[in-house]
Amino acid sequence: MTTLAPRFSTFKWAFSTLGCPELDLDGICALAREFGISNIELRSTEQRVDLPNLFEERFGSPESLSTYLKDQNIHICSLDSSLKLIGNEAKDRQEFLAFLPWADAIGTPIIRVFDGGTVPVGLTDETFAQAADTLDWWIEEKSRAGWKADMGIETHDALVRHSAIERILKSYPELNIIWDTHHTWKKCGDPIPTSWDAVKSNVCNVHIKDSISEPSARHPFTYTDLGSGEFPLDETLELLQSQDYCGHVSIEWERMWHPYLGEMREALQQAKQLNWF
């Protein structure tokens, strides 16, 4: 029997631990190895998202966590915080900064932050000013403390439209963008190639998932099995491949927020069946 070569093996495949929030780090790393994945986007573990506090409790020091991950042969490609560029307070910024010693010790290049704001309003002059204030604060803080890790801004709300992305990148051309392909496509209707043109020079991670146009408890759509919904998965992955993208592609299976979804293992099995990796 002939085994087909993986279709998208040049990507650095990862998955978000939103899909397996009940697992501890041992279980998360074991699941990644089971599917030959060496990169993890760490958002939750042990049903918690306060990762710096959990790391302190479980490992005691950033150096101990670094040793653990090296022994596991797993790389954390992104630590996901809850900070929003738009609409944050001092305590939110301090919670974000708590990620930095851990990120630098384990070699994680990106700490995810949300754009904030809302989709219908988008990036107004007021919300742009709020985002700029946060970015200016971070640029100064990063330089002062000498942090190696940097922010990665997820296209989640105010920045789902390509024009908003282009506007903020004009003022902050070095900004790292985490392209949530589903949200730029579903929430504002931008075609995948249009969004790609806006983010391609700054993208550091790509989120993929699938949905159907039926309301769920939290959204006017419902997430569904990869390849069984309406999102143009093949178009998106083939576009990335045609553009010689070799960075991280993260399966964002949001079971922590949407418990109607099956287990993370099922999503990874589906990706395997689709011959992605």
C-alpha positions in Angstrom: 0.0 0.0 0.0 1.3 3.4 -1.0 1.5 6.0 1.8 0.9 9.5 0.6 3.4 12.1 1.7 2.0 14.7 4.1 0.6 17.7 2.2 1.8 20.4 4.5 4.9 19.0 6.2 6.9 22.2 5.7 4.8 24.0 8.4 5.8 23.9 12.0 2.6 22.3 13.2 1.3 23.0 16.7 -1.9 22.9 18.7 -3.4 25.1 21.3 -4.0 23.5 24.7 -7.5 25.1 24.7 -8.3 21.8 23.2 -7.2 19.7 26.2 -7.6 22.0 29.2 -7.9 19.1 31.6 -4.4 17.8 30.9 -1.3 18.6 32.9 2.0 19.3 31.1 2.9 15.6 31.2 -0.3 14.8 29.3 0.0 17.6 26.9 3.6 16.7 25.9 2.6 13.0 25.6 -0.3 14.0 23.3 2.0 16.1 21.1 4.6 13.3 20.8 1.8 10.8 19.9 1.2 12.8 16.7 4.7 13.7 16.0 4.2 17.4 16.9 7.0 19.2 18.7 5.4 22.7 19.1 2.7 23.6 21.6 0.7 26.8 21.9 0.2 26.9 25.7 -3.0 28.7 26.8 -4.4 26.4 29.5 -3.4 23.4 31.6 -5.1 21.7 34.5 -8.2 23.8 33.7 -6.2 27.0 34.4 -5.0 29.9 32.3 -3.0 31.7 35.0 0.1 30.1 33.7 2.9 32.0 35.6 1.2 31.1 38.9 0.9 27.5 37.9 4.5 27.3 36.7 5.6 28.7 40.1 3.6 26.1 41.9 4.7 23.1 39.8 8.3 24.0 38.9 9.4 26.7 41.3 11.7 28.5 38.8 11.9 29.2 35.1 15.1 27.2 34.9 13.3 24.1 36.2 10.6 24.5 33.6 13.2 24.9 30.9 14.9 21.6 32.0 11.6 19.8 32.0 10.6 20.9 28.5 14.1 20.0 27.1 13.7 16.5 28.7 10.2 16.3 27.0 11.7 17.4 23.7 8.8 19.9 23.3 9.0 23.6 22.4 6.4 26.1 23.5 6.0 28.3 20.4 3.6 30.7 22.2 2.5 31.4 25.7 -1.0 32.9 25.6 -1.9 35.7 27.9 -5.3 37.4 28.3 -4.0 41.0 27.8 -5.8 43.2 25.3 -4.2 46.1 23.5 -7.5 48.0 23.7 -9.1 48.4 27.1 -6.5 47.1 29.6 -5.6 48.3 33.1 -2.4 48.4 35.1 -3.1 45.0 36.7 -3.6 43.4 33.2 -0.2 44.7 32.2 1.4 43.3 35.4 -0.2 39.9 34.7 1.3 40.0 31.2 4.7 40.9 32.5 4.6 37.8 34.8 4.9 35.6 31.6 8.2 37.2 30.6 10.7 35.4 32.9 9.2 32.0 32.0 9.1 32.8 28.2 12.7 33.9 28.1 13.9 30.9 30.1 12.2 28.3 27.9 13.0 30.1 24.6 9.4 31.0 23.7 9.5 33.9 21.3 5.9 35.1 21.5 3.4 35.9 24.2 0.0 36.1 22.7 -2.2 39.2 23.4 -5.6 40.0 22.0 -6.3 43.1 19.9 -9.4 43.9 22.0 -12.2 46.2 21.0 -15.2 44.9 19.0 -15.7 43.6 15.5 -18.5 46.0 14.5 -16.7 49.1 15.7 -13.3 48.0 14.4 -10.3 50.3 14.8 -11.5 53.8 15.5 -9.3 56.8 16.3 -10.1 56.2 20.0 -9.3 52.5 20.0 -6.2 53.0 17.9 -5.0 55.5 20.6 -5.6 52.9 23.3 -3.7 50.2 21.3 -0.9 52.6 20.6 -0.6 53.4 24.3 -0.2 49.7 25.2 2.3 49.2 22.4 4.4 52.2 23.4 4.4 51.0 27.0 5.5 47.5 25.9 8.2 48.8 23.6 9.7 50.9 26.5 9.3 48.0 29.0 10.9 45.5 26.6 13.9 47.8 26.0 14.3 48.7 29.7 14.2 45.1 31.0 15.9 43.5 28.0 13.3 40.9 27.5 13.8 38.5 24.5 10.2 37.4 24.0 7.8 39.8 22.3 4.1 40.3 21.9 2.1 38.5 19.2 -1.2 40.3 18.5 -4.1 38.0 17.6 -6.6 39.1 15.0 -9.6 38.5 17.1 -11.9 41.6 17.2 -10.8 45.1 16.3 -8.1 43.9 13.9 -10.1 41.3 12.0 -10.5 43.6 9.0 -7.5 44.0 6.7 -7.8 47.8 6.7 -7.4 47.8 10.5 -4.4 45.5 10.3 -2.8 47.7 7.7 -3.4 50.8 9.7 -1.7 49.6 12.9 1.2 48.1 10.9 1.8 51.4 9.2 2.6 52.9 12.7 4.2 49.7 14.1 5.8 47.9 11.2 7.7 45.4 13.4 4.5 44.2 15.1 4.1 40.4 15.3 0.7 39.2 14.1 -1.0 35.9 15.0 -3.4 35.5 12.1 -6.6 33.8 13.2 -7.7 32.9 9.8 -11.2 31.9 10.8 -11.9 35.2 12.5 -10.7 37.5 9.7 -12.9 35.4 7.3 -16.0 34.8 9.4 -16.3 38.0 11.5 -15.8 40.5 8.8 -16.0 38.5 5.6 -12.5 39.3 4.3 -11.4 36.7 1.7 -8.4 34.7 2.8 -6.0 36.2 0.2 -7.0 39.7 1.3 -6.2 39.0 4.9 -2.9 37.3 4.0 -1.8 40.3 2.0 -2.3 42.4 5.1 -0.4 40.1 7.5 2.1 38.3 5.4 5.1 40.4 6.3 4.4 40.2 10.1 2.8 36.8 10.7 4.4 34.7 13.4 1.7 32.1 13.9 -1.4 31.0 12.0 -4.6 29.7 13.8 -6.9 27.4 11.9 -10.3 25.9 12.8 -13.6 25.2 11.1 -17.3 26.2 11.7 -20.8 26.1 10.3 -23.3 29.0 10.1 -25.5 27.9 13.0 -25.6 29.8 16.3 -24.0 28.3 19.4 -24.1 29.4 23.0 -21.4 32.0 22.5 -21.3 32.8 18.8 -23.5 33.2 15.7 -21.6 30.2 14.4 -20.7 26.7 15.7 -17.2 25.2 15.6 -17.1 21.8 13.9 -14.7 19.0 12.9 -11.8 20.1 10.7 -12.8 19.8 7.1 -16.5 19.3 7.7 -17.5 23.0 8.0 -17.6 26.0 5.7 -14.1 27.5 6.4 -11.8 27.2 3.3 -9.2 25.1 5.0 -7.6 23.8 1.8 -7.5 27.3 0.2 -5.8 28.7 3.3 -3.2 26.0 3.8 -2.4 25.9 0.0 -2.0 29.7 0.0 0.5 29.5 2.8 2.3 26.7 1.1 2.4 28.6 -2.2 3.8 31.6 -0.4 6.6 29.4 1.1 5.4 30.0 4.6 7.4 27.7 6.9 6.3 29.1 10.3 3.9 27.9 13.0 0.4 26.7 12.1 -1.6 26.0 15.2 -4.8 24.0 15.4 -6.9 26.1 17.8 -9.5 23.6 19.0 -11.4 25.7 21.6 -12.9 23.0 23.7 -12.2 24.9 26.9 -14.7 27.6 25.9 -16.9 25.3 23.7 -17.4 22.0 25.5 -19.6 20.7 22.7 -16.4 20.0 20.8 -14.8 16.6 21.1 -11.3 15.9 22.5 -8.1 17.4 21.2 -7.0 13.9 20.1 -10.0 13.7 17.8 -9.0 16.9 16.1 -5.4 15.8 15.7 -6.6 12.5 14.3 -8.7 14.4 11.8 -5.7 16.5 10.7 -3.8 13.2 10.2 -6.6 11.8 8.1 -6.6 15.0 6.0 -2.9 14.2 5.5 -1.8 17.6 6.8 1.3 16.3 8.7 
